[in-house]
Amino acid sequence: MSELRLKVIGTHAPCAQIRALTLAAEDGDPLPGYSAGAHIRVKLPDASDRHYSLINWIAEPGATSAPATYRLGVRLEEDSKGGSRHMHSLREGDIVTVAPPKNDFALHDSPAPALLIAGGIGVTPIISMAAELKAKGRPFAFHYCGRSRGLMAFTDELEELCEEALTVHSDDEPDTCVDLKALVGGASADSHIYVCGPRGMIEAVREIAHARGFAKDHVHFELFDTPEATTGDQSFEVEISSTGQVFTVPPDKSIIEVLEAEGVDLVYDCQRGDCGICQTAVLEGVPDHRDVILTDEERAANDVMQICVSRAKSARLVLDL
């Protein structure tokens, strides 16, 4: 499907640092449908793009099959490289170009209870999940976590949508602070867990669920952090086992960026380390794992890595490519 030209028809700030946007087709036609957890990629002025989850508040069957509008929630990042700052600068009447909806974080088709956990702006795809689960009459519990209640967007709307299924956890309110061990430990063994938010929250939920015996395919997540270079990153070499070619990966480039620039054919998607599509077998060397896909056990084995974000602790990696 070709790119979409969308007009901003509404914008407001539900709380500090968050901008809510409503978009409609420039020609007024219905928009392509989507399911809970889907996102669109918005093209930025510098020709790069950023992905933003679609928010659906309507708990009715078919509500997102041919919607008139798309709704987004965008947090202004303090160290924004242009994405969130551009989105916050948009005003009614502005036109944006986006790729059609794509879903890497879909709800599992199961009657089992769903445990929804959101941190900060990671609440956006979880809202749509709650609406879809409610529309289908499926049981769920929604736990929304943030540093301060005043910085948490959409709480009033969520209370109306989720009613008793919603629990708000604020770090500055001791009585409401989230206890992830208790949340995951209290979930039934057949539950599906969906978590979106900061890397630390995702990793904690993933490890707690693993320790509690949850199947890996019952724990679903999407990372809202953009990978950043770590102080002290060094160059390292990557050898392609099938050809023997050796490439140097500098501190400011990912393995994918270097290999793709050299014409190596790769399959990847998120480039945040949360989808697993670029997972590659490691034949020699020690990876520096920076994804949220692998468990601690899998990381310790050092036999696979996510080449979009992970680097190397050894001078060279030999990859099964």
LINZIBEL-V940709 format. One record per pair of residues at least 4 apart in sequence whose ideal C-beta (glycine too) atoms are under 6 Angstrom apart, sorted by the first residue. I is the first residue (numbers start at 1). GAP is how many residues later the second one is. D is the distance in Angstrom with one decimal. If there is no record, write none. Layout:
{{I	GAP	D} {I	GAP	D}}
This chain:
{{1	99	4.5} {3	94	5.3} {3	96	6.0} {4	94	5.2} {5	21	4.4} {5	90	5.8} {5	92	5.8} {6	17	4.1} {6	90	5.4} {6	92	5.9} {7	17	5.6} {7	19	5.0} {7	88	5.7} {8	82	5.1} {8	84	5.4} {8	86	4.7} {9	13	5.3} {9	15	4.9} {10	12	3.5} {11	10	5.3} {12	8	5.4} {13	6	5.8} {14	4	5.5} {14	6	5.4} {14	139	4.2} {14	140	5.7} {15	136	5.8} {15	138	4.8} {17	58	5.6} {17	59	4.9} {18	55	5.9} {18	57	5.6} {18	135	4.3} {19	55	5.0} {19	69	4.8} {20	53	5.4} {21	51	4.7} {22	47	5.2} {22	49	5.4} {23	47	4.6} {24	45	5.0} {25	4	4.8} {25	6	5.7} {30	36	4.1} {31	36	5.2} {32	68	4.9} {32	69	5.9} {33	31	5.7} {33	32	4.4} {33	33	5.5} {34	4	3.9} {34	20	5.6} {34	30	5.3} {34	67	3.7} {35	68	5.7} {35	71	5.8} {36	71	5.3} {36	92	3.9} {36	93	4.4} {36	96	4.1} {37	66	5.3} {37	68	3.7} {37	69	4.9} {37	88	4.9} {38	16	5.3} {38	63	4.3} {38	65	4.0} {39	12	4.5} {39	13	6.0} {39	14	4.8} {40	58	4.5} {40	61	5.6} {41	8	4.5} {41	10	4.9} {41	58	4.2} {42	8	5.7} {42	54	5.6} {42	56	5.0} {43	6	5.0} {43	54	4.5} {44	4	5.1} {44	38	5.9} {44	42	5.5} {50	33	3.9} {52	20	4.6} {53	71	4.1} {53	72	3.9} {54	16	5.5} {55	16	4.3} {55	18	6.0} {55	69	5.3} {55	72	5.2} {55	73	6.0} {56	7	5.9} {56	8	5.1} {56	72	4.3} {56	75	5.0} {57	74	6.0} {58	5	3.8} {59	72	4.6} {59	75	4.0} {59	76	4.6} {60	75	5.4} {61	74	5.3} {73	51	4.6} {73	80	5.9} {74	10	5.6} {74	13	4.3} {75	46	4.0} {76	8	5.0} {76	12	5.1} {77	7	4.7} {80	4	4.6} {80	5	4.4} {82	4	5.6} {90	4	4.8} {104	171	5.2} {105	20	5.8} {105	117	4.3} {107	22	5.7} {108	84	4.9} {110	82	6.0} {112	78	4.2} {112	79	5.7} {112	80	5.9} {113	26	4.5} {113	75	5.8} {113	78	4.8} {114	19	5.8} {114	26	4.1} {114	78	5.3} {115	26	5.6} {115	72	4.8} {115	76	5.3} {115	78	4.7} {116	10	5.0} {116	13	5.8} {116	24	5.8} {116	26	4.5} {116	78	5.2} {117	26	5.0} {117	78	4.3} {118	4	4.9} {118	5	4.0} {118	8	4.1} {118	26	5.1} {118	78	5.6} {118	79	5.8} {119	26	4.8} {119	78	2.5} {119	79	5.3} {119	82	4.5} {120	26	5.7} {120	77	5.5} {121	103	5.9} {122	74	3.6} {122	75	3.3} {122	102	4.7} {123	21	5.7} {125	71	5.5} {126	70	5.6} {130	12	5.2} {130	32	5.4} {133	5	4.6} {133	7	4.5} {140	25	5.8} {141	24	5.7} {142	20	5.1} {142	23	5.4} {142	24	4.8} {143	24	5.1} {143	40	6.0} {144	24	5.2} {145	24	4.4} {145	33	4.7} {146	5	5.9} {146	6	4.0} {146	24	5.9} {147	24	4.8} {148	22	6.0} {148	24	4.9} {149	21	4.4} {154	4	5.4} {158	4	5.6} {158	8	5.4} {159	7	5.9} {162	4	3.7} {169	7	5.1} {169	9	3.8} {170	6	5.2} {180	24	5.3} {180	25	5.9} {180	28	5.8} {181	4	5.6} {181	27	5.6} {182	4	5.9} {184	24	4.5} {184	25	5.3} {184	28	5.9} {185	27	6.0} {187	4	4.2} {192	26	5.2} {193	16	5.8} {193	26	4.9} {194	26	4.9} {195	7	5.6} {195	10	4.7} {195	26	4.8} {196	26	4.6} {197	4	4.6} {198	27	6.0} {199	26	5.1} {199	93	5.9} {202	19	4.8} {202	90	4.7} {203	89	5.7} {206	13	5.9} {209	5	4.0} {209	10	4.7} {210	85	5.0} {214	4	5.0} {214	5	5.8} {222	52	5.8} {223	49	4.8} {223	51	4.0} {223	69	5.5} {227	45	6.0} {227	82	4.7} {229	4	5.5} {233	18	4.0} {235	13	5.6} {235	15	5.0} {236	13	5.6} {236	76	4.0} {237	9	5.4} {237	11	5.7} {237	79	4.2} {238	9	5.2} {238	11	5.8} {238	17	5.8} {238	79	5.2} {239	7	4.9} {239	79	4.6} {240	5	4.7} {240	81	4.9} {241	42	5.6} {241	77	5.6} {241	79	5.5} {247	11	5.4} {247	15	5.8} {249	4	5.9} {249	6	5.5} {249	9	4.9} {253	4	4.5} {253	5	5.2} {254	54	5.9} {255	52	4.1} {256	4	5.8} {256	10	6.0} {256	12	5.7} {256	51	5.5} {256	52	5.2} {259	5	3.9} {260	6	5.8} {268	9	5.6} {268	10	3.9} {268	40	5.6} {269	6	5.0} {269	8	4.6} {270	4	5.6} {270	5	4.1} {271	37	4.5} {273	17	6.0} {273	18	3.4} {273	19	5.8} {273	33	4.9} {273	35	5.9} {273	36	3.8} {274	18	5.1} {276	17	4.8} {278	28	5.6} {278	29	5.1} {278	30	4.9} {279	25	5.4} {279	27	5.7} {280	27	5.1} {280	39	5.2} {281	23	5.6} {281	39	3.8} {282	5	5.7} {282	21	5.7} {282	23	5.5} {283	35	4.4} {283	37	5.6} {284	34	3.8} {285	27	6.0} {285	29	4.2} {285	31	5.5} {285	32	3.8} {286	16	5.6} {286	27	4.3} {286	28	4.4} {287	15	5.8} {287	18	4.0} {287	23	5.2} {288	22	6.0} {288	23	4.3} {288	24	5.7} {288	25	4.9} {289	10	4.5} {289	21	5.1} {290	19	4.6} {290	20	4.9} {291	15	3.9} {291	18	5.7} {291	19	5.9} {293	13	5.8} {294	4	4.0} {294	5	4.9} {305	5	4.6} {306	4	5.2} {312	5	4.9}}
